[in-house]
Amino acid sequence: MAVIARRSVLAAGLAAAAATLATAMLLRKPSGPEVARLAPDASAVRLQGMAALRPVDPPRALPAISFLDDAGASRSLRDYAGKTVLLNLWATWCAPCVAEMPALAALARDGAAQDIVVLPLSSDAGGAEAVRKFFAAHGITGLPVLLDPKGAAGEALGIRGLPTTLLIDAQGRERARLEGAADWAAPDAAAKLLALAR
């Protein structure tokens, strides 16, 4: 009986360790030569519709987070108070992130007239230069270069993987969340976001 109990405890411990390792691998940020080997194939990614956006009810107060802009200055969500914010946590090495970035850029252009601000928050270790090169290589315009290089903002927000997008209302509260890549340029996207943010 003692042998069975020990084996059960050992199996449970190994399962917990495997789950922890899988989570760490999902969130880790590759660097160096490994990045070149990843070459994300965004064409294989299927973008989700707005039905994947999960409302947060009641709206959730967010922790104070800070991140860096293109010039290295500290920014926070308070800088965007009074606007509807779509905060997208992503990285250049993440294939689903790459797939949805053109749709986020389109939403930023189309949603600006409706006070929707798109904030793509990169966790790339290569910093602003890596993001600028990515934007140039993929023809992405109209989005700011924002950085969360140590993943502190993502951790504070309880992000489980990339990409993850939060809809934040004018009072700075989380109103909805979507895990995975989405078609933010869909005809109903801006209207759905504004309806959820009110």
Steps between C-alpha positions, in 0.01 A plus 500: 500500500788734584651435156173590326465819706858603420444436129178706509675789671791477254263492200307802632825688557622422149166612349519831691859554386404430138211748518730766647759437228235518225377836633855634523573391142185674375592831661876495457667748270752343265816689419811470289524241221182328620290795378625454144404131508142574610397688181130517592267389223208735545324366191406183688324694778121530493375830643210480745188712464367745758297220660828389664510826698403405859322776696619572855193558715516689724777712346835434670730767639848452355827513692725798434729388220775684322676439170744680271439698184723515191729758664536300822269727704274340759128492412192364675134435427418825683647681197196379303227581754167593344554280193406146408827305493579170334818377672665221300787304654712344226848417370662491157591130542136398564326375181143585615623848601650550155176383336277749682727806486369632162143480639606691812658768281177526297295533820736772624442698179124445484434520874689825562195705398298314765764551771620140492873491574697186410807438717717207384726418797800295381688264730792469257841495665640685195317817606374781281736419213357146466146638489588777252664244269197272528259783419712604199534144369124439523379842387339574837419869543296705744597304813729627776812311607436402862708260706464267796847341469502322836135391481410687820181652357390166356561328833309768694207463259493120536590429137519125433645513148550713192317664340252616762288812455315699766218745432527787749226759546535877546517452878799265467311178578532170313174432315599200285793272417595287201773236503642418159499679165187683382372681193492849650429644154169312466205726410340451843819533707496871589124498576538191722790656690317826558184317614698295753696803624185697590 
